Amino acid sequence: MIDNPTQRESFIVRIWWEKGQPEWKGWVQHVYSGDSAPLRDLQDLMSYLERWTATPAREEKQGLR
């Protein structure tokens, strides 16, 4: 088996149209942690995904270069 250093995340996303309201509603859950959030629009979804998939800041090297 090859060791794959790629980090992977899994999410469940549900969206629906509610009668009487001219907008989509939604919900997203991070599978591994169980954390979830309601969604009002696509920006909410993107913000949630970015929380879990943002690239960690690289540490500055110290000492001689």
Secondary structure, DSSP 8 states (H G I E B T S, - for coil): ----------EEEEEEE-TTSSSEEEEEEETTT--EEEESSHHHHHHHHHHHH---------S--
